[in-house]
Amino acid sequence: MDATTNNLSINTQVSQVFSKQLNRYHKHPNPSYKERLTNLKKLEAVVLKYREDIQEAIYQDFKKNHVESDFLEVLPTVLEVRHAIKKLKKWMKPKNAGMPLALFGTKSRIITEPKGVCLIIAPWNYPFILAISPLIYALAAGNNVILKPSEITTHTSALMKKMIAETFREEHVTVIEGDVQTATELLEKPFNHIFFTGSPVVGKIVMKAAAQHLSSITLELGGKSPVIIDESADVNDAAEKITWGKLINNGQTCISPDYLLIHKDKKAEFVQNVKSRINQFYNQDGKGVESSNDYCRIINEKHYQRVSDLIGDALDRGAVLEEGGNTNSESNYIAPTLLSNVTLDTQIMEDEIFGPVLPIITYDHIDEAIKIIRSKEKPLSLYIFSKSKKAQKYILKNTSAGGTAVNDVILHIAHNDLPFGGVNNSGIGKSHGKYGYLAFSNERAVLYQRIGLTSAKPFYPPYDSKVKKMIDLLLKWL
């Protein structure tokens, strides 16, 4: 099959599935609570059924320990869908909007309705949860969904296609695998909502495509998420949490601690503690991190080379290698790496790292750290380690981020009643829990008016002096 024929085939598949889902939406635009609940329970059941298969598929893509996949992808997915099942009735319940005096005699409420046919484009770094999580809320909101997983994580994508085909009809939910060409074909369709997780660079392409049809969008992007450790922090505790958060999934996490801003008096202690934690987590047998079954790999050769180049550029520009730096191109292995004396003009301080490398920058006063954060795009996450409530409040007040954890990393994403998402370059819109449900819903305003005389009729034309006097009274007393 040549490229032209293949493109025609992709176009045909996309067009056919989109038409089927659009027809289903027109015939059945607002599924009942019972139907939505059934769909969520079916999704939960199929995830649990394929629990071990999911772990193995992710291992084939990342060489990731099954327990880590279970903890970071399967468990939170199941907890999210159970949370949605528990809260769905409350989310769907219409909300009364009260009655302003100027609209005396009316009743108003806000109802949520499905947006219609939705597109989910998922990334490769957490190939299961970042595909299924938005699907949970799309189903809770009553939508039809085309899910496009990453072509990089072939094993996980193929498994999800099998799971979804086994659970839902194609005209309701379907998985379409493919590369950039497939994504391009999908983005040409007038979806009612597009949910994209990925890089800011591709997010701009998605946003531009969505604009052609005025499709609403949720963009979960990334960027450089900073960590601050001030002079009051418990360095041992901070080092343990940061080492874990940085090295899970080999640093390929959108909310991974990307770089560290640490008070100069705490740096040496921090480095020593991180070295100890690396050995505790990945080298208990003394055979080296590379032989550990608990330490996964960079996804592919392209990203292995990219991260290796970031380390090399930083070292060439004067950075000091505090730990790690070892690599193995045959297995895409990059050791846990700490770099100090890193300058802001290095590539590693420009690009999101997405690897097991932590640049360290020291400061004398907290305003120096805040100035560095402000000099960059607003991050998806910001982490603060401090015992001082005053310092915590000061940093929160003088920075902006999609989300923040104080004296921890990563875990705010696991709270299903907290909104998750970025701001500007790190994302548009929020997800998780009620916020995910609303992302895939149209909040429809409904006003119920009485028949006969209303509060508005006295203001109908002709606009005589009596009308003007009534307006003057409203302006004075309302």
N, C-alpha and C positions, 0 to 999 in steps of 0.2 A: 504494500500500500504506500503510495507516494504521499508527500506532505500535503498536496492540494486535496487529495481524496480524504486523508485523515482529518483535515480541517473541516471539510464538508460533513464528515461523519460526526465530529464533535458538535458542529453547529446544529445538525439535525437532532442529535440526542438532547441537547440543551433546549432547543425550541419545543420539542415534543413534550418533555417533562414539564417545562414551564407552562405550556398550554394546558396540560392535564391538571396541574395544581391551580391554575387560574380558574378553570372551569369548576373545580371542586369548591373553590372559595366562593364563587358566584352562586353555586347551588346550596352551599352550607356555610354562610358567612359568619355565624356566631355559635360555635359549639357550646353545649350546656356544661354546667359544672360537672355533671356525672361523666360526660364524654371526656372532658379534659382530665379528670381524675383517673379515669381508666387508662388514658394514654400515658400519664406519668407512672402509674403502677406497672404498666407493660415495660416502660423504659427501665425502671428499677430492676424488674425481674430479669431482663436480658443482660444487664450489667452484672448482676450477681451470678447468673448462669455461666457467663464467659469470663469470670474473674481471673482464673488461672491462665486462660488464653490471652487475656489483655496483658498480664504480666510478661508472658513469654514473647508476645509480639513486640512489646517495648524493649525487652532484652535484645531481641534480634536487631532492633534499630539502634540501640544505644549501648548495648552490653551493660545495662543497668540491673542492679540487684533486684530480684523479685519483690523483696520486702519494701524497698524504697518506692517502687512503682505502686505497690499496694497502698502505701501510706500517702503518697503524693498525688496519685491519680484515681485509683479505684475508691478508696475510702472517702475522700472529699466529694467525689461525684455522687456516691450513694447518699451521703449526708445532705447534699444540696437537693437532690430529688425528694428525699423524705421531708425536708424542710418545706419544699414547695407543696407537697401533698398535704402537710399539716396546715399550711397557711392559705391555701388556694381559695377557700370559701370566703375568707376575710378579704383577700385581695380583690375578689370579684364583686364584693358587695358595693352597691352604689353608695356614694357619699352625698349627704345633704349639704347644700351650699349656703343655706341661710337666706334671708330676705332683706335686701336694703330697703329703707323707707321709701325711696323714690320709685321702687317697683312693688309697692304695697299690693297685696292680693295675689302675688305670684308664688310659685314654689319652684325651687331649682335643685338639681342634683347633678353629680358627675358620674357617668357610667364609663366603664372600660370596654372596648371592643377590639377584636383582633385587627391588626394592620392588614393581614391578607396573606400574600405570598412573600416569604422571607428568604434571604440568602445568608448563609453562615460560611465565612471563609476562615479556616482554622490554620494555626501555625504548626511547625514541626517540633518545637522545643518541649511542649507537653502535649503530645499529639492526641491523647484521649480526652483528658478533662477539658482542654480548651476548645474541643469540638462539641462535646456532650453538654458541658455546662450551659452555653447559650441555647442549646436545643431544649433543655429543661424549661427555660423561661418562655421560649417560643411556643412550646406545647401548652404550657400553663395558660398563656395568653390566647390560645385557640387558633394558632396559625398553621399554615402549610409551609414546609421548609425544604429547600435544597441545601445540602451540606457538602461543601467542597473541602476535604481534608488536604493536608500537605502531601505533595508528591515525593518529598524527601524521605519521610517515614513510611516506606511502602508496606511493611508488615502490619503496622497498626492501622493504616488507612484501609487496607484490604479487609482486615477483621471487622472494622466498623461498618464497612459496606455490607458485609455478610450479616452482621447483627441487626442493622436497620432494615434490610430487605426481609429478614425473618420476622420482624416485629410490626412493620407498618406497610401500608400499600404505597406504591410509587407516587400516586397522585396526592398523597398526604405528606410523607417524609421520604426523601431519597438521598443517597450519597452518590455524587458524581466525582470520580477520580480523574486526575489529569494534571497537566503542568500549567505554565503561564498562559498558554493558548486557551486552555479550558476556562481559566479564570477570566480571561479577556472576553470570551464569548458569553459567559454568565453575566458579566458586568454590563453588557449591552442590553440586557433585558430590564424592563421597567418594574423592578421589584418594589414592594411596598416598604421594605426595610432591609438594610444590609448591616450585618454584624461582622466586623473584620478585626482579627487579632494579628498583629505583626509589627513590622518596623514603621517608623514615621515616614520613611521614603515611599514605601508602597502604600501607606495610608493616604498619602496625598493623591496617588493615582486612583485609589478607590473612591475618594471624596470627589474627585473630578468626574469620574464616571457616573457616580450617583447624582451629581448635579444635572446631568443631561435629562434625567427623568424626575428630578426633584424627589428622589428616594430619600427617606430619612435614614440616618446612619448612626451606628455606634462604632467608634474606633477605639480599640484597646491597643495602645502602642507601647512605647518603652522609653528608652533614654537612659541617662546616667543617674542612678539613684544613690545619693550620698549617704554616708554614715558620719555622725559627729560623736566623738568621745571627748567629754570635757574633763577638767581637772578633778571633779568630784566623783567621777564614775567608778564603779567596781570593775576594774580592768579584767580580772579573771573571769567574771561573769560575762562581760561584753565579748571577750575573746572566744569563749566557748560558743556563744550564740552566733557570732559573726562567722566563725569558721564553719559551723553547720550550715548557715544560710548561704554562704558563698559557695560551698562545695557540693551541695545537693545538685543533682543533675549536671555536675561538672561546671557549675556556674552559668548554665544555659537557662536562666530564669529571668523573666522580664522585670521582676522586683528584687532581683539579687542585689546585695550590697555591691555597688559598682566601684566606688572609691571611698577612702577613709580620710576624714579630717580630724586629727587628733591633737590634743594639747601636747606641746613639746615635752613636758615632763613625764608623760605617760607612754611615749612611743616605745622605749626599750622594753618596758614591762609587757606591753601589748605583743610585740614581736615574739618575745620568749614564750608567752602564754599560747600564742597561736601555734608555734612549733610543737609544743607539748600536745595541743589538741589534735593536730594533724596525725601525730603518732598514735594518740589514743583512739581516734576514729578509724584510721586506715593502715596502721602499721603495728598492731599489737604483737604480731609474731616476729617482728624484726626483719622481715623479708623485703621490705620496701613498699611504698604506696602502689607502685605499678603492678605488683602481684596481688593486690587486695581485690577481693570479689565484691567489695562494697563501694568501689570507686569507679564510676562509669566513664565514658569516653566522649570526646567531641564528636558531633554527629557525622561529619564527613571530612574528606581531605581538604576541601575548599575552606571550611571554617577552621580546621586545624592550622592551615597555613596562615589564615588571617590573624588568628590569635598569636601564633608564633611571631609573626611580623610585628605585632604591637609590642611584644616583649622586646624584640630586637631593636626597634626604633627607640624605645624608652632607655635601654641600656646605652645605645649609641649617643644619646643626648645627656648622659650623665647620671641616670638612675642607678641606685645601688640594689643589687640582688641580695635580699635578706634571707630568702628561703626559696627552694625549688629551682625552676628554670629548666629542669630536665624535660626532654621531649622524645617521642618515638613516633616517627611518621608512619610506620607499618600498622600501628594500632590506633592512630590519632590520639596518643596519650600526651597530655601536658600535665606536669606535676603541679600540685598546689604551690602557687608562687606569690611571694610578697616582694614588692618593689618600694623602696623609700627614695627620698630625694628626687621625687618625680616633679617635673616642671609642667606648667599649664600648657606649654606649646607642643607637648608631645602628642602623638596620635592617640595614645591610650587614654589621654584626658579629653579627647574630642569625640571618639567613637564609643558607643556602647560596647563593652568588652565581650559579654556573652561567653565567658570562659573562666577557668579557675585562677584568675590573676587579680590581686588586690593592690592597687597603687595607694601609697601612704603619703599624705601631706601633713606636715606639722604646722601649728599656729601658736601664737602667743596670747591673742585675745579673740574671743568668740566672734567678734565682728569681722575678723579676717576670714574665718570660715564661711560666714554668711555672705560676705562679698563674693567669694568664689562660687557659691551656689547660685547666687543671683546673676552671675556672669554667664550662666548657661541656661538652656531651655528648662522650663519647669519640669521637674522629674515626676515619674510615676509614683515613686515612694521616697520618703526621707526617714532616716532612722536616727534617733537621739538616745545616747547613753549618758545619763546624768542622774545624780541623786538630788539635785537642786530643783525644786519646783519652780523657783524663779527663773532659772536658766531654761528649763523646759518651755515655760510660757513665752520667754523672750524669743527663743528660736522659732516656735510656732507662729508667733506674731509677725516675725520679720522674714519669713520664707513662705513659699507656696509650693504645694505638691499634691498629687492625686490622693495620696494617703500617707499616714505616718504611724509608726510604732515607736513607743517610748520604752527603752530598756528591753527591746527585743527586735527581731527582724522577721519578715515574711508573714507572720501569723495573722496580721489583720485581714489577709485575704480569706482566711478560714471562717471569719465571722459573717454568717449569712444575713444578719440584720444591719451590717455596715455596707454602704455603697462602695463598689470597687470600680476604679477607672482613673484616667489621667486628667490632665488639664492642658489645653492647647497642644503643644508638640508631643505630649505623652498620652494624649487621648481626648476623645469627645464622647460624652455620655457616660452613664454609670450602669453597672450590672450587679448581679447577685441579689437574692431574696426579692423583696418587693421592687427594688430598683431594676432588677432584670425583667420582672413581669411588666413593669411600666415601659421599659425600653421597647418591648414588642407589642405594646397596646396603644391604641388611640384613646386619650382621655376626652370623652365627648361631653360637652356641656349641653344640658337639657333644661329648658325653662318651660314651666306649665303656667299658662295664663287663663284667667277666668273668661267667661263669655259675657259680653255686654260692656258696661262701663269699666274702664281700667284707669290706672294712674297716668297712662301716657296719652289717652284720648283728649284731655283738655289742652294738650300742646299741639294738636293737629292744626293745619292751616284753616282759616286765614290767621296770620300772625299779627293779631291786633294788640292793643295796649294791655289787655287783660292777660294775654299770654306772657308778655314781657314782665309784668308785675309778678306773675307766679314764678318765673325763672329767677327774678331778683330775690324772692322769698326763699327759694331753694338754696341759692348761693349763700344767703345769710344764715340759714338755720340748719342746713344739712351738713 
